[in-house]
Amino acid sequence: MKKLVILKFNGKINSEFHVTLEIANDGERAYRTITGKLPGNNTIPQLLNTWHNTYRSRYSQFRIKPINGRSVNIKALDEKCNHQSQQLLESFNAWLQSSAFSSIRSCLEELKPEDEIRVIICTDCQELRKLPWHLWDVLTNYQGAEIALSSPHAERGNRTYREKIRILIIGLWTKK
């Protein structure tokens, strides 16, 4: 069954978030709403910035240019980037396991693994938007999970469905 999960975060990352979870069947109103809290976290923004700077220094350009005539050790840079991303992921998952957030976590774990779920992270906090939500250990149990980001001020649009799918095929043939 298709489910829509909306997680609304209100607050700042260095203070406390008030979180609202809404679960609905696709196209219907929410049948379950739960509130919870997520404590502030000062280490995640630091880990995120450190990883981002390392990643940018490695992957921002397609060509690696030596800095002041020195050669760049790509393997060490890759290992450093991988290590920092692992630290960020572990800290992120540990943060989302806090006791104040457990009611929301347990509600999400009640969904069936075969359900197709669309998760919308609704927040104004830029740091939350940059986190690897697709790697949250709760959501990795769902094969068909889709993650999206939204502003709390966004309006829901009308979605139109087509009865028939139209396919355009273009073929090019050349003579030799």
Contacts in CASP RR format, 6 or more apart in sequence:
PFRMAT RR
TARGET T0000
AUTHOR 0000-0000-0000
METHOD contacts of the structure
MODEL  1
MKKLVILKFNGKINSEFHVTLEIANDGERAYRTITGKLPGNNTIPQLLNT
WHNTYRSRYSQFRIKPINGRSVNIKALDEKCNHQSQQLLESFNAWLQSSA
FSSIRSCLEELKPEDEIRVIICTDCQELRKLPWHLWDVLTNYQGAEIALS
SPHAERGNRTYREKIRILIIGLWTKK
1 25 0 8 1.000
1 26 0 8 1.000
1 112 0 8 1.000
1 115 0 8 1.000
1 116 0 8 1.000
2 25 0 8 1.000
2 26 0 8 1.000
2 115 0 8 1.000
2 116 0 8 1.000
2 117 0 8 1.000
2 118 0 8 1.000
3 23 0 8 1.000
3 24 0 8 1.000
3 25 0 8 1.000
3 26 0 8 1.000
3 111 0 8 1.000
3 115 0 8 1.000
3 116 0 8 1.000
3 117 0 8 1.000
3 118 0 8 1.000
4 22 0 8 1.000
4 23 0 8 1.000
4 24 0 8 1.000
4 25 0 8 1.000
4 26 0 8 1.000
4 27 0 8 1.000
4 117 0 8 1.000
4 118 0 8 1.000
4 120 0 8 1.000
5 21 0 8 1.000
5 22 0 8 1.000
5 23 0 8 1.000
5 108 0 8 1.000
5 111 0 8 1.000
5 117 0 8 1.000
5 118 0 8 1.000
5 119 0 8 1.000
5 120 0 8 1.000
6 20 0 8 1.000
6 21 0 8 1.000
6 22 0 8 1.000
6 23 0 8 1.000
6 24 0 8 1.000
6 30 0 8 1.000
6 119 0 8 1.000
6 120 0 8 1.000
6 122 0 8 1.000
7 19 0 8 1.000
7 20 0 8 1.000
7 21 0 8 1.000
7 104 0 8 1.000
7 119 0 8 1.000
7 120 0 8 1.000
7 121 0 8 1.000
7 122 0 8 1.000
8 19 0 8 1.000
8 20 0 8 1.000
8 21 0 8 1.000
8 22 0 8 1.000
8 122 0 8 1.000
8 123 0 8 1.000
8 152 0 8 1.000
9 17 0 8 1.000
9 18 0 8 1.000
9 19 0 8 1.000
9 38 0 8 1.000
9 121 0 8 1.000
9 122 0 8 1.000
9 123 0 8 1.000
9 125 0 8 1.000
9 128 0 8 1.000
10 17 0 8 1.000
10 18 0 8 1.000
10 19 0 8 1.000
10 20 0 8 1.000
10 123 0 8 1.000
10 152 0 8 1.000
11 17 0 8 1.000
11 18 0 8 1.000
11 123 0 8 1.000
11 124 0 8 1.000
11 125 0 8 1.000
12 40 0 8 1.000
12 125 0 8 1.000
13 40 0 8 1.000
13 41 0 8 1.000
13 42 0 8 1.000
13 44 0 8 1.000
13 45 0 8 1.000
13 125 0 8 1.000
13 127 0 8 1.000
13 128 0 8 1.000
14 40 0 8 1.000
14 41 0 8 1.000
14 42 0 8 1.000
14 45 0 8 1.000
15 40 0 8 1.000
16 37 0 8 1.000
16 38 0 8 1.000
16 39 0 8 1.000
16 40 0 8 1.000
17 37 0 8 1.000
17 38 0 8 1.000
17 39 0 8 1.000
17 40 0 8 1.000
17 125 0 8 1.000
18 35 0 8 1.000
18 36 0 8 1.000
18 37 0 8 1.000
19 35 0 8 1.000
19 36 0 8 1.000
19 37 0 8 1.000
19 38 0 8 1.000
19 101 0 8 1.000
19 104 0 8 1.000
20 33 0 8 1.000
20 34 0 8 1.000
20 35 0 8 1.000
20 36 0 8 1.000
21 32 0 8 1.000
21 33 0 8 1.000
21 34 0 8 1.000
21 35 0 8 1.000
21 36 0 8 1.000
21 104 0 8 1.000
21 107 0 8 1.000
21 108 0 8 1.000
22 30 0 8 1.000
22 32 0 8 1.000
22 33 0 8 1.000
23 30 0 8 1.000
23 31 0 8 1.000
23 32 0 8 1.000
23 33 0 8 1.000
23 107 0 8 1.000
23 111 0 8 1.000
24 30 0 8 1.000
24 31 0 8 1.000
24 32 0 8 1.000
25 31 0 8 1.000
26 118 0 8 1.000
32 107 0 8 1.000
34 103 0 8 1.000
34 104 0 8 1.000
34 107 0 8 1.000
36 100 0 8 1.000
36 101 0 8 1.000
36 103 0 8 1.000
36 104 0 8 1.000
37 100 0 8 1.000
37 101 0 8 1.000
38 95 0 8 1.000
38 96 0 8 1.000
38 98 0 8 1.000
38 100 0 8 1.000
38 101 0 8 1.000
39 95 0 8 1.000
39 98 0 8 1.000
39 100 0 8 1.000
41 91 0 8 1.000
41 95 0 8 1.000
43 91 0 8 1.000
44 88 0 8 1.000
44 91 0 8 1.000
44 92 0 8 1.000
44 95 0 8 1.000
44 127 0 8 1.000
44 131 0 8 1.000
45 127 0 8 1.000
47 84 0 8 1.000
47 87 0 8 1.000
47 88 0 8 1.000
47 91 0 8 1.000
48 88 0 8 1.000
48 127 0 8 1.000
48 130 0 8 1.000
48 131 0 8 1.000
50 84 0 8 1.000
51 81 0 8 1.000
51 84 0 8 1.000
51 85 0 8 1.000
51 87 0 8 1.000
51 88 0 8 1.000
52 130 0 8 1.000
54 77 0 8 1.000
54 80 0 8 1.000
54 81 0 8 1.000
54 84 0 8 1.000
55 81 0 8 1.000
55 85 0 8 1.000
57 77 0 8 1.000
58 74 0 8 1.000
58 77 0 8 1.000
58 78 0 8 1.000
58 81 0 8 1.000
64 72 0 8 1.000
64 74 0 8 1.000
66 72 0 8 1.000
88 132 0 8 1.000
89 132 0 8 1.000
89 135 0 8 1.000
92 131 0 8 1.000
92 132 0 8 1.000
92 135 0 8 1.000
92 136 0 8 1.000
93 135 0 8 1.000
93 136 0 8 1.000
93 137 0 8 1.000
96 105 0 8 1.000
96 136 0 8 1.000
96 137 0 8 1.000
96 138 0 8 1.000
97 105 0 8 1.000
105 138 0 8 1.000
108 138 0 8 1.000
108 139 0 8 1.000
109 138 0 8 1.000
109 141 0 8 1.000
111 117 0 8 1.000
111 142 0 8 1.000
113 141 0 8 1.000
113 142 0 8 1.000
113 143 0 8 1.000
114 143 0 8 1.000
115 142 0 8 1.000
116 142 0 8 1.000
116 144 0 8 1.000
116 145 0 8 1.000
117 139 0 8 1.000
117 142 0 8 1.000
117 144 0 8 1.000
117 145 0 8 1.000
117 146 0 8 1.000
118 145 0 8 1.000
118 146 0 8 1.000
118 148 0 8 1.000
119 133 0 8 1.000
119 139 0 8 1.000
119 145 0 8 1.000
119 146 0 8 1.000
119 147 0 8 1.000
119 148 0 8 1.000
120 148 0 8 1.000
120 149 0 8 1.000
120 150 0 8 1.000
121 128 0 8 1.000
121 129 0 8 1.000
121 133 0 8 1.000
121 147 0 8 1.000
121 148 0 8 1.000
121 149 0 8 1.000
121 150 0 8 1.000
122 149 0 8 1.000
122 150 0 8 1.000
122 151 0 8 1.000
122 152 0 8 1.000
122 154 0 8 1.000
123 129 0 8 1.000
123 149 0 8 1.000
123 151 0 8 1.000
123 152 0 8 1.000
124 151 0 8 1.000
124 152 0 8 1.000
129 149 0 8 1.000
133 139 0 8 1.000
133 147 0 8 1.000
134 145 0 8 1.000
134 147 0 8 1.000
139 145 0 8 1.000
139 147 0 8 1.000
END
